[in-house]
């Protein structure tokens, strides 16, 4: 039929984002805190270890495994940093103890 136009196709809606569950969010929060506290002797190691465990659980059981992976990476970096800091602190303490007058 002349003069009739075809209506435009509806715009495709953007894909719905999956809402992160509490496990993924808690792993991410602990991972960031562990990364920031990684330079503190012993404390960074404890928080980093908890972050590694939560990151692994979030990777396996969460609906947002990318948050779990990010938390896992940050926590591993925190643990490695803390191990280096702990070794430096122990070496400094032993060195200072050996330099004390007898």
C-alpha positions in Angstrom: 0.0 0.0 0.0 1.5 3.3 -1.0 2.0 5.9 1.6 2.2 3.5 4.5 5.4 3.4 6.5 6.7 0.6 8.6 7.0 1.5 12.3 10.6 1.5 13.6 11.7 -1.5 15.5 11.9 -1.1 19.2 15.4 -0.4 20.6 17.1 -3.4 22.1 17.3 -3.1 25.8 20.7 -3.3 27.4 21.5 -6.7 29.1 20.5 -6.8 32.7 23.4 -6.7 35.2 23.4 -9.5 37.6 23.3 -8.2 41.2 26.3 -9.2 43.2 25.6 -11.4 46.2 26.9 -10.8 49.7 29.7 -13.3 49.4 31.3 -11.6 46.4 30.9 -8.2 48.0 32.4 -9.2 51.3 35.3 -10.9 49.5 35.9 -7.7 47.5 35.7 -5.5 50.7 38.1 -7.8 52.6 40.4 -7.9 49.6 40.7 -4.2 49.4 41.2 -3.8 53.1 43.9 -6.6 53.0 45.6 -4.8 50.1 45.7 -1.5 52.1 46.8 -3.2 55.3 49.4 -5.5 53.7 52.3 -3.4 54.9 51.3 -3.8 58.6 53.2 -6.7 60.3 51.0 -9.7 61.1 47.6 -7.8 60.7 48.0 -7.8 56.9 48.7 -11.5 56.9 45.6 -12.3 58.9 43.3 -10.1 56.8 45.0 -11.3 53.6 44.4 -15.0 54.5 40.7 -14.3 55.2 40.6 -12.5 51.8 42.1 -15.4 50.0 39.6 -17.8 51.5 36.7 -15.5 50.7 38.0 -14.9 47.2 38.2 -18.6 46.5 34.7 -19.2 47.8 33.3 -16.2 45.8 35.0 -17.6 42.6 33.2 -20.9 43.0 29.9 -20.1 44.5 29.1 -16.5 43.6 27.1 -15.2 40.6 29.8 -12.6 40.1 33.0 -14.6 40.0 35.0 -11.6 38.6 34.6 -9.9 42.0 36.0 -13.0 43.6 38.9 -13.0 41.3 39.7 -9.4 42.0 39.5 -10.0 45.7 41.7 -13.1 45.4 44.4 -11.1 43.5 44.4 -8.2 46.0 44.5 -10.6 48.9 47.4 -12.6 47.5 49.3 -9.4 46.9 48.6 -8.4 50.5 49.9 -11.7 51.8 53.1 -11.5 49.7 53.7 -7.9 50.7 53.2 -8.8 54.4 55.6 -11.8 54.2 58.3 -9.4 52.9 57.5 -6.8 55.6 57.5 -9.5 58.4 60.9 -10.8 57.2 62.3 -7.2 57.2 61.0 -6.6 60.7 62.4 -9.8 62.1 65.8 -9.2 60.5 65.9 -5.7 62.0 64.9 -6.9 65.5 67.6 -9.6 65.4 70.2 -7.1 64.1 69.4 -4.6 66.9 69.4 -7.4 69.5 72.9 -8.4 68.4 74.2 -4.9 68.6 73.2 -4.4 72.3 76.0 -4.1 74.7 76.7 -7.4 76.6 
